[in-house]
Amino acid sequence: MRFVGTCYRAHDPRWAFKPMSGGGAAIRGARFNPKGIPALYLSLSIMTAIKEANQGFAHRIDPCVLCSYEIDCEDVADLTKEQGRREHAIKCDEIACAWATALADCHRPASWSIYDRLRAQGAAGICVPSFAPGAEVDDLNLVLWKWGPDLLHKVTVFDPSGRLPKDQLSWR
């Protein structure tokens, strides 16, 4: 599917100067990207971005920099409903696996197989339910493995006034 819309992310202020990098997810890997593979994790709503950033501590949140992104991206697999999962041969237990526990136990998370299969088929990313604590059925995320400034995988951070820091020295 083609995803066109606005997404959000709540960044740790120390890394807000790289809102497009996806490098943080590559360090250890995350739910939908193996270690060494950059991924841009975005939420389809502001509240979902806050839930994702704070992982269940919504009443006591760490400081964050909330950014919005304009997305126009082809080749996104919609895994939010059973029909899309069936079309891409993805099982619910793969999406919902305890990926962090698997990593802690030195196992490869089942959700990484989603990346393996869909990326090999040319998918640029996936639209998936959020698994953050307190997430509801309408809390959705967009995870991109391929993005940049140009179509067919265009992602731009909305910063018309240039307020985002230019480097980490901005946060002394």
C-alpha positions as CSV (number, residue, x, y, z in Angstrom):
1,M,0.0,0.0,0.0
2,R,1.0,3.6,-0.3
3,F,1.1,5.4,3.1
4,V,0.5,9.2,2.9
5,G,0.0,11.1,6.1
6,T,1.5,12.6,9.2
7,C,3.3,10.5,11.8
8,Y,4.9,11.3,15.2
9,R,7.8,10.4,17.3
10,A,8.9,11.4,20.8
11,H,12.7,11.5,20.8
12,D,15.2,11.5,23.7
13,P,16.4,15.1,23.6
14,R,20.1,13.9,23.3
15,W,19.3,12.4,19.9
16,A,16.8,14.9,18.5
17,F,19.5,16.2,16.2
18,K,19.1,13.0,14.2
19,P,15.3,12.6,13.8
20,M,15.7,10.7,10.5
21,S,18.6,8.4,11.3
22,G,17.0,5.1,12.5
23,G,20.4,4.3,13.9
24,G,19.3,3.9,17.5
25,A,17.1,1.0,16.5
26,A,20.1,-0.6,14.6
27,I,22.3,-0.7,17.8
28,R,20.6,-3.8,19.4
29,G,17.8,-4.3,17.0
30,A,14.2,-3.7,18.0
31,R,10.8,-5.4,17.5
32,F,10.8,-5.2,13.7
33,N,14.5,-4.8,12.7
34,P,17.5,-7.0,13.4
35,K,20.7,-5.7,14.9
36,G,22.6,-3.6,12.4
37,I,19.5,-2.7,10.3
38,P,18.3,0.9,10.7
39,A,14.6,1.4,11.1
40,L,12.5,4.5,11.6
41,Y,9.7,3.8,14.2
42,L,6.9,6.3,13.9
43,S,3.4,6.5,15.4
44,L,0.2,7.5,13.7
45,S,-1.0,9.6,16.6
46,I,0.7,11.9,19.1
47,M,-0.6,9.9,22.1
48,T,0.7,6.6,20.6
49,A,4.1,8.3,20.2
50,I,4.0,9.3,23.9
51,K,3.0,5.7,24.9
52,E,5.8,4.3,22.8
53,A,8.5,6.6,24.2
54,N,7.5,6.1,27.8
55,Q,6.5,2.4,27.7
56,G,3.7,2.6,30.3
57,F,4.8,5.5,32.4
58,A,2.4,8.0,30.8
59,H,1.9,9.9,34.1
60,R,5.6,10.4,34.7
61,I,7.2,11.0,31.3
62,D,10.9,11.7,30.7
63,P,11.6,14.9,28.8
64,C,11.2,14.3,25.1
65,V,11.2,16.2,21.8
66,L,8.0,15.5,19.9
67,C,8.4,15.7,16.1
68,S,6.0,15.2,13.3
69,Y,6.9,13.7,10.0
70,E,5.2,14.0,6.6
71,I,5.2,10.6,4.9
72,D,4.6,9.6,1.3
73,C,5.8,6.0,1.0
74,E,5.1,3.2,-1.4
75,D,5.6,-0.5,-0.6
76,V,4.2,-0.5,3.0
77,A,2.7,-3.7,4.2
78,D,-0.5,-3.1,6.2
79,L,-0.4,-5.6,9.1
80,T,-3.0,-3.9,11.2
81,K,-5.8,-6.2,10.2
82,E,-6.2,-10.0,9.6
83,Q,-6.7,-9.5,5.9
84,G,-3.3,-7.8,5.5
85,R,-1.5,-10.3,7.7
86,R,-3.0,-13.2,5.7
87,E,-2.0,-11.5,2.5
88,H,1.6,-11.3,3.7
89,A,1.6,-14.7,5.5
90,I,2.3,-13.0,8.9
91,K,1.0,-14.6,12.1
92,C,-0.2,-12.5,15.0
93,D,2.2,-14.2,17.4
94,E,5.2,-13.1,15.2
95,I,4.0,-9.5,15.5
96,A,3.2,-9.6,19.2
97,C,6.3,-11.7,20.3
98,A,8.2,-10.8,23.4
99,W,11.1,-9.5,21.4
100,A,13.0,-7.8,24.2
101,T,12.9,-11.0,26.3
102,A,14.1,-13.0,23.3
103,L,17.1,-10.6,22.9
104,A,17.8,-10.7,26.7
105,D,17.9,-14.5,26.4
106,C,20.3,-14.3,23.4
107,H,17.6,-15.6,21.0
108,R,16.5,-14.1,17.7
109,P,13.0,-12.6,18.1
110,A,10.3,-14.1,16.0
111,S,9.3,-10.6,14.8
112,W,12.6,-10.3,12.9
113,S,11.4,-12.9,10.4
114,I,8.8,-10.3,9.4
115,Y,11.6,-8.0,8.3
116,D,13.4,-10.9,6.6
117,R,10.5,-11.9,4.5
118,L,8.9,-8.6,3.7
119,R,12.2,-6.7,2.9
120,A,13.2,-9.6,0.6
121,Q,9.8,-8.9,-1.2
122,G,10.7,-5.2,-1.6
123,A,8.6,-3.8,1.3
124,A,9.8,-0.4,2.5
125,G,8.1,-0.9,5.9
126,I,5.0,-2.0,7.8
127,C,2.0,-0.5,9.5
128,V,1.4,-2.4,12.7
129,P,-0.5,-2.2,16.0
130,S,1.3,-0.7,18.9
131,F,2.4,-3.0,21.7
132,A,3.3,-0.3,24.2
133,P,1.7,-0.7,27.6
134,G,-1.7,0.9,27.6
135,A,-2.0,0.7,23.8
136,E,-5.5,0.4,22.5
137,V,-6.8,-1.0,19.2
138,D,-6.5,2.4,17.4
139,D,-2.8,2.9,18.5
140,L,-0.8,2.2,15.3
141,N,2.8,2.5,14.2
142,L,4.6,2.8,11.0
143,V,8.0,1.1,10.8
144,L,10.2,2.0,7.8
145,W,13.3,0.1,6.6
146,K,13.7,2.3,3.5
147,W,13.1,6.0,3.6
148,G,14.7,9.2,2.4
149,P,14.0,12.7,1.0
150,D,12.5,11.5,-2.3
151,L,9.6,9.6,-3.6
152,L,8.8,6.6,-3.6
153,H,9.9,6.5,0.1
154,K,9.7,10.1,1.1
155,V,9.9,11.1,4.8
156,T,10.5,14.6,6.0
157,V,10.6,15.9,9.5
158,F,8.4,19.0,10.0
159,D,10.8,21.7,11.3
160,P,9.9,24.9,9.4
161,S,11.6,27.2,12.0
162,G,14.8,25.2,12.3
163,R,14.2,24.5,16.0
164,L,15.7,21.0,16.1
165,P,19.3,20.9,17.3
166,K,22.1,20.6,14.8
167,D,24.3,18.4,16.9
168,Q,24.5,16.8,20.4
169,L,26.4,19.9,21.8
170,S,23.0,21.7,21.9
171,W,22.1,19.7,25.0
172,R,24.9,20.6,27.5
